[in-house]
Amino acid sequence: MRARHRVRFAVNLANGSTLAGVGVALAGRARLAQASRGGLLTAVGYRLPVPGAPAFTLGNVILTRLDSLPPDGALFRHEARHATQYAWCGGLLMLPLYFTAAGASWVLCGDFGAWNVFERLAGLADGGYARKPLRRLTGTRPPAAGPGDRDPGPGAAGLAGSTATPSR
């Protein structure tokens, strides 16, 4: 195991996020196995209905509803990057940060992952996320006329070349 993976493993063990991952895996009746790379555990066959994603990470534990998660696959690499994010964010503190980023992404584009900084850093395509454009701002209209503003009306432009005098 590489030095950076040993550090990630130790930090996530110390901050409690890996222990939380093992607990959620057991609660979801998933089968735990050590992955072949990076000191990560995989929990396959996860059965709880939340979250709705096909895979998610808590500390150094990658949980999935799938029957297997090959360590050489894109989804595994994506989730492994999330394990590193747990170490950098102080463990379970990543959860409120992640959900805040997901909410911001929803506001920006209508999708929880496309503009979520954590998903972008983990690789959108590897996680099965599509890039989405930012929403257009709606409801932006020119300001309404104030009480002193007068609309010259549709005929004002046509009167410029006219010889007629307006009535008084």
N, C-alpha and C positions, 0 to 999 in steps of 0.2 A: 504494500500500500504506500502511495506517495505521501510525503511529509504533509502536504496541504490537506490531504484527506484524513490523515491522523489528527491534525489540528481541528478540522471540521468535526470529526467524530467526538473528540474530547470536549470541545466547546458545546456541542449540542447535547452531550450527555450531562455536562455540568449545568447547563441552563434549563434542563428539565423537558426540553421539547421532544427529545427522542423517547423519554419515558412516557410522555403524553401520547406519542405516536403508537407505542406498543399497547398502551391502554385502549386507545380508540380501535386499534386492530383487533384486540381481544373482544371488545364490545361488539364489533362488527363481524365477529366469527370468521375472521380472515386467517389464512394459513401463513405463518411467518417463516421466512427463509433468508439466509444471508445472501446478498447479491455478490457477484463475483468481482465487482469493482468498487473502489472508493469507500469501503466500510459502511455501505448502506444495507438496510434490511428491506426486503419487499414483503408486503402483506397482500397476498392474492386471494380472490374470492370474497372481497369485502361485501357485506350484505345490507348495511344500513342505507336508507334512502337519501341521506344527506352526507356530504354535498352531492350534487347531481353530476359532477365531473367523472369521467371514466378513471381518472387517477388524480391523487393529490398527495401532498407531502406534509408530514409533521416531524420536524427534526431530521433525523437520519432514517426515517421510516417512510417508504413510498407505499401508499395504499392504493389498491386497484380492484375493480370488480372483475377484471379479466382473470382467466385461469393461469396466465403466465405473463411476465413482463421481461422480455429479453434485454439484458444489460447493454447490448450493442444497438438497441433501437432508439429512434428519435425521442419517443415519449419518455423513456428511461433517462436519457441525457437531460431533457427538459426538467424533469422532476429532481434530478440530481443537482441541478443549478438552484432549485428552490431550497434544497437542503443546505447549500452554502449560504443562501439568503437568511435562513433561520440563524445560522451562526453569526452573521454580520449584524442582524437586527436584535440580538439579545434573546433569542428563543421565541417564546410564546408572544412576546411583544410584537412579533411580525404579524400576528393575526389582525389586530386593529389597524395596523399600517396597511396590510394587504386589502382589507375590506374598505378602507378609506380610498385607496387607489382604485379599487373596483368601482366604487361609487362615482369617483371623478371620471373614470372611463365611461360609465353609463351616461353621465351628463354630457360629456364631450361628443360621444358618437352613438349612444344607444346600445352599447355592448360592454359587458363587464370586463372583457379581457383585452380588447384591441388597443386601448390606450392606457392600460394598467402598467405602470412602470415595472412591477415585478414580473409580469408575463412577458413584457418586451425584453427585459434583461435575461430571462430564461429561454428566449427564442420562441416567438409566436408560432411559427410554422411547426416547430418540433412538438409544441403542446396542442396542436390541432386548431389554433386560433387563426382567423383571417384578419388581414389588415382592413380597416374600415376608415373612410374619410371622416373628418370632423363634421359635426352637424352644422347646417347653416343656421344662423341666428334668425329666429322667427319672431314676428310681432314687432319688428322695427319699422315704424312708419314715420313719415315726416311729422314734425310737431304740429299740433292743431293750431288753427288761427286763434290769436289772443283777442281780447275785447277791443283793442284799438286797431286791429288789422282789418282792412276792408278788401274784399274780393272785387277786382274791377269788372268781373263778369265776362261772358264770352264775347261780347261785342266790342270791348275796349281796344283790342288790337286792330280791328277793322276800322275804327273811327280815326285812326292816325292820318290816313290820306283823304278823309272825307271833308267836304266843304260845309256840311250841315252843322248847325249850331245846336247844342243841346238845349232843351227847354229848361226854364227856371222855375 
